[in-house]
Amino acid sequence: MAEQGLMQDRTDQDAGGASGEGVRVAAITGATRGVGRELAIGLARSGIAVAILGRDLAAGQAVAGQIADAGGQALAIAADVTDEHSMARAAAQAADALGVADALVCAAGTSLGKAPIHTQDLAGYRQCFDTNVLGIATALKAFLPAMIAQGGGRIVAIGGTYGHKGVAEQALYASSKWAVRGLIKSIAREVGQHGITANVIAPGGIEGEKLRGLFARSAERQGTTADAVMADFLKGAALGRLVDGDDILAALLHLLGPGGRNITGQDIVIDAGTVI
Ligand SMILES: NC(=O)c1ccc[n+]([C@@H]2O[C@H](COP(=O)([O-])OP(=O)(O)OC[C@H]3O[C@@H](n4cnc5c(N)ncnc54)[C@H](OP(=O)(O)O)[C@@H]3O)[C@@H](O)[C@H]2O)c1
């Protein structure tokens, strides 16, 4: 009898949601471009209906259109993570159109230009924390109540390896990533009783337009080439290569799938061996 009860618990907990069927609906902040967009497309490809959240509705609609063209289900919703009311509206809209989100993926983020702390623009600092840290709190406030009511779910925030080390001239952005870890580890302790997991995925530099731009700007400052900056960057990685969106997607799918049922409060670094 006891064994039967245990088996039942296991079946229920295998799912992100309460039904035992796995994650069906995911809301993703910051899905209009960058890594969030790649994750949204990847989740949709694996059969999950996705709510694409971001301020740029046209960009979100383009992502949703791409997903629909490939046979997936997606809805673009205009939402600003720095605005609690905007996020509450987005959660209601997503639930009406797609059903309650079993998974919340917080990928919205902003970075700051490199500068020593005594020259940093503090308005930029506030915007960085409002987006990267409080922006996760607004999403949690908006999406958690329905997740709790349905008795299960998965939360994943995209942090970064800058939350694992001190980074000269990036003190403010880096400290926002440290804060993401503290926030999610604390949330994991709160929501576990409701069958909800909460984790961070911390990518290193992700192959793409943004990172290439960063290398190009650094090269300009240093009077060298972008390739030379990249080669220098790669020296710090044990595997000597960059990570890409598929690496992040694979970890996300694991956390949202049956294999993630007992992983919570963790910060999974995916950086080809830079932070070791
Ligand atoms: N790219 C990398 O190499 C890298 C490495 C480590 C960690 N990360 C982290 O991964 C996350 C995504 O980075 P990314 O490089 O993909 O950035 P990105 O290309 O600049 O995209 C940022 C996304 O966040 C959204 N966003 C920004 N402010 C927002 C706000 N106030 N409300 C709602 N959405 C907002 C943007 O959408 P709208 O403009 O439409 O609002 C966009 O979809 C960030 O947390 C970043 O720190 C990235």
The ligand as an SDF file (V2000), in Angstrom:
LIG
                    3D

 48 52  0  0  0  0  0  0  0  0999 V2000
   24.2620   36.3760  -24.5940 N   0  0  0  0  0  0  0  0  0  0  0  0
   25.1430   35.8690  -23.7290 C   0  0  0  0  0  0  0  0  0  0  0  0
   26.3110   35.5970  -24.0740 O   0  0  0  0  0  0  0  0  0  0  0  0
   24.7380   35.6170  -22.2940 C   0  0  0  0  0  0  0  0  0  0  0  0
   25.6380   34.9910  -21.4220 C   0  0  0  0  0  0  0  0  0  0  0  0
   25.2690   34.7450  -20.1140 C   0  0  0  0  0  0  0  0  0  0  0  0
   24.0180   35.1140  -19.6650 C   0  0  0  0  0  0  0  0  0  0  0  0
   23.1520   35.7230  -20.5080 N   0  0  0  0  0  0  0  0  0  0  0  0
   21.8350   36.1120  -19.9800 C   0  0  0  0  0  0  0  0  0  0  0  0
   20.8100   35.6030  -20.8180 O   0  0  0  0  0  0  0  0  0  0  0  0
   19.6990   36.5030  -20.7730 C   0  0  0  0  0  0  0  0  0  0  0  0
   19.3370   36.9120  -22.1970 C   0  0  0  0  0  0  0  0  0  0  0  0
   20.4520   37.5300  -22.7620 O   0  0  0  0  0  0  0  0  0  0  0  0
   20.5830   37.8050  -24.3200 P   0  0  0  0  0  0  0  0  0  0  0  0
   22.0190   37.9220  -24.5940 O   0  0  0  0  0  0  0  0  0  0  0  0
   19.7660   36.8480  -25.0720 O   0  0  0  0  0  0  0  0  0  0  0  0
   19.9630   39.2660  -24.3840 O   0  0  0  0  0  0  0  0  0  0  0  0
   19.3140   40.0870  -25.5800 P   0  0  0  0  0  0  0  0  0  0  0  0
   19.6140   39.4810  -26.8990 O   0  0  0  0  0  0  0  0  0  0  0  0
   19.6960   41.5060  -25.3390 O   0  0  0  0  0  0  0  0  0  0  0  0
   17.7490   39.9160  -25.2980 O   0  0  0  0  0  0  0  0  0  0  0  0
   17.2330   40.4040  -24.1040 C   0  0  0  0  0  0  0  0  0  0  0  0
   15.7830   39.9910  -24.0040 C   0  0  0  0  0  0  0  0  0  0  0  0
   15.2770   40.5080  -22.7610 O   0  0  0  0  0  0  0  0  0  0  0  0
   14.1040   41.2490  -23.0270 C   0  0  0  0  0  0  0  0  0  0  0  0
   13.9770   42.3590  -22.0940 N   0  0  0  0  0  0  0  0  0  0  0  0
   14.9080   43.2850  -21.7530 C   0  0  0  0  0  0  0  0  0  0  0  0
   14.3580   44.1650  -20.8960 N   0  0  0  0  0  0  0  0  0  0  0  0
   13.0570   43.7950  -20.7170 C   0  0  0  0  0  0  0  0  0  0  0  0
   11.9820   44.2990  -19.9620 C   0  0  0  0  0  0  0  0  0  0  0  0
   12.1010   45.4070  -19.2040 N   0  0  0  0  0  0  0  0  0  0  0  0
   10.8040   43.6560  -20.0160 N   0  0  0  0  0  0  0  0  0  0  0  0
   10.6540   42.5540  -20.7690 C   0  0  0  0  0  0  0  0  0  0  0  0
   11.6300   42.0090  -21.4990 N   0  0  0  0  0  0  0  0  0  0  0  0
   12.8170   42.6360  -21.4760 C   0  0  0  0  0  0  0  0  0  0  0  0
   14.2440   41.7370  -24.4690 C   0  0  0  0  0  0  0  0  0  0  0  0
   12.9500   41.9110  -25.0350 O   0  0  0  0  0  0  0  0  0  0  0  0
   12.2730   43.3370  -25.4030 P   0  0  0  0  0  0  0  0  0  0  0  0
   13.3660   44.2690  -25.8090 O   0  0  0  0  0  0  0  0  0  0  0  0
   11.3060   42.9580  -26.4740 O   0  0  0  0  0  0  0  0  0  0  0  0
   11.5950   43.7510  -24.1440 O   0  0  0  0  0  0  0  0  0  0  0  0
   14.9280   40.5560  -25.1360 C   0  0  0  0  0  0  0  0  0  0  0  0
   13.9760   39.5920  -25.5240 O   0  0  0  0  0  0  0  0  0  0  0  0
   20.1120   37.6740  -19.9010 C   0  0  0  0  0  0  0  0  0  0  0  0
   19.6660   37.4650  -18.5900 O   0  0  0  0  0  0  0  0  0  0  0  0
   21.6310   37.6120  -19.9560 C   0  0  0  0  0  0  0  0  0  0  0  0
   22.2160   38.1890  -18.8180 O   0  0  0  0  0  0  0  0  0  0  0  0
   23.4650   35.9820  -21.8210 C   0  0  0  0  0  0  0  0  0  0  0  0
  1  2  1  0
  2  3  2  0
  2  4  1  0
  4  5  1  0
  4 48  2  0
  5  6  2  0
  6  7  1  0
  7  8  2  0
  8  9  1  0
  8 48  1  0
  9 10  1  0
  9 46  1  0
 10 11  1  0
 11 12  1  0
 11 44  1  0
 12 13  1  0
 13 14  1  0
 14 15  2  0
 14 16  1  0
 14 17  1  0
 17 18  1  0
 18 19  2  0
 18 20  1  0
 18 21  1  0
 21 22  1  0
 22 23  1  0
 23 24  1  0
 23 42  1  0
 24 25  1  0
 25 26  1  0
 25 36  1  0
 26 27  1  0
 26 35  1  0
 27 28  2  0
 28 29  1  0
 29 30  1  0
 29 35  2  0
 30 31  1  0
 30 32  2  0
 32 33  1  0
 33 34  2  0
 34 35  1  0
 36 37  1  0
 36 42  1  0
 37 38  1  0
 38 39  2  0
 38 40  1  0
 38 41  1  0
 42 43  1  0
 44 45  1  0
 44 46  1  0
 46 47  1  0
M  CHG  2   8   1  16  -1
M  END
$$$$
